Amino acid sequence: LVTWKRSCSSCCLLSYRSDRHETSKLNCSERITWKYSLVRDAALRIYPVNLGDEGNYSCEIANSEGNFILFSSLTVIVPPTVSLIQDKSRVAVCQASAGKPAADISWIPASNHSSEEEFHHPNGTVTRVSYFGWGYSSFPSVTCLVTHPAMNQTLVVDLT
């Protein structure tokens, strides 16, 4: 017997009993299933994964050797949407929207004239906005570097 479950009262429970070749699903969407043929492997598959799937899962196996339990934690990473604009007040605005975790933003050339804001969304994602004011400097362009576990992106804006 193999059972996968998430640690909440109304979450999905997926099980397979090999001696009867029986499978059962309770409170599981179509996105949650077995990864392989159950004869070979009882790995869990969640596709496509979404933020609501985050949490702790357990796999319980009972066979003639005894009872075994494996705990696994699922963390969902969401790459941000990145943009860079130049506004009329001589400020470059680099934005990394709705990422999880929050992206890091840096500038080339480095400047003491940058500031940053962060907005936390109800779904757990974060938007980070960085402002680069260049005033009357002679930089021909600035580069915004966005670093995130799911991606890295470089954007350049001309300061003319």
N, C-alpha and C positions, 0 to 999 in steps of 0.2 A: 504494500500500500504506500503510495506517495501522495502527499497533500501539500499544496502551496496555499498560504494564506497571508493576508496583510493584517497588521495588528490594529484593527479597529472593528467595532461590533457589526457594522453593516457592509464591510468590504468583501471583496471577491474571495471565494474559496474554490480551489480547483483540485480535484483528486482523481487518482487512477488506481484501480485494484487489478493487479496483473493476473491473478489466478482466475478471475472471471472476465478479464478484458473489458472492464466497466470504467467509464469515465463519468464524472459529474462536475457541474458548474453551478455555483450559487452566487448570485449578485455579481456576475462577471460580464463585462461587455465583450463584444466580438473581437476587440483589440487584444484581449488577454487569452492566451492559449498555450499549448505546448510548443516548444521550439522545434523539436525533432519527433520522429516516430517514437512512441512510448516504449517500444521494445528495446531501442538503443539508448535513449537518454530522456530523462524527465525534467529537462531544463524549462524554465518559464520564459515565455516570449510576450512582450508588451510592445505592440506596434500599431500605429505610431504612438510613441510615448508622449504624455503631456504633463503639465505641472501638477495636475491632480493625482498623478500616479506616485508622486514622491512619498516616501515613508519607509517603514520597516516591514520586511517580509520574512516569513519562515517557511522552510521546507522540512516536513517531517516524513521520515521513511521508517516503515516497520516491515521487517522480514525475518527469516529464520535466524539471522545473526543477532537480532535485537532491534531496539528502537534508536533512531538517530535524528538529530535536529540540527539544522543549519540556519543561522540568522544572517540576513543580508539587508543592507540599507541602500535605497535608491535615491540618488540626488539627480535632479534634472537640471542641465545647464542650457541656457537660452542665449544664443548670440544676439548682440544688440544690432539695431539698425543705425548706421552711422551717416552723419551729414556734416558738411562744413560750408558755412556761408560767410559773406562779408556784409556787414550792415553799413548804413549811411554814416554812422558816428565813428568810423575808423576802428571797428572792433570785428575781429574774426570770431565766429561762434562755431565751436565743434560740439556736436551732440551725439551721444551714444544712447539710443532709446531702447527701453524695455529689455535690458539684459539681465541675466541671472547667472552668476553674481554680477554686481556692478562692474562696468569696464573702468580701466584706468586711462586717463587722457594726459598726454604731455605734448609739449610744443618744441619745435626747432625753428628759429633759435630759442633757447630757454629765455624766459622773461620773468621779471618781478612784476610785470603789469598784467598778469593773468589772474582770474578768479574762477571759482567753480561753484555750481549748485547741484543738489541731488534731490530727486523726487522718487519716493517709494510708492509703488502701485499696489492695490489690494491683492493682486495675484502673485506677489512675491518678487516681481521684476523691479528693476531700478533704471531710471533715466538719469544720466550724468551729463551736465552741460558745462563746458569750459569756455571762458571768454578771454581773448587775447587782444589787448588794446595796444596799438602801435603808435598812436599819436602822430608826431611829426618825424618819426624815424625814417631811415633810408632803406629799410628792408624791402627787397623786390617781391618777396613772397614769404609766407609762413607755412610750416608743415604741422599738421595735427597727427599725432600717433595715438591710435586707440589699441589698447592691449586687453585681451579677454581670453579666458581658458579655451573658448571655442573658436577664436579667430584673432588675427592681428590685421589692422588696416591702417594705411597711410594716405592722408588726403592733403593736397596742396592748394592754397588759394593765392592768387596774385594780388598784391596790395597796391594796385594802381587806381 
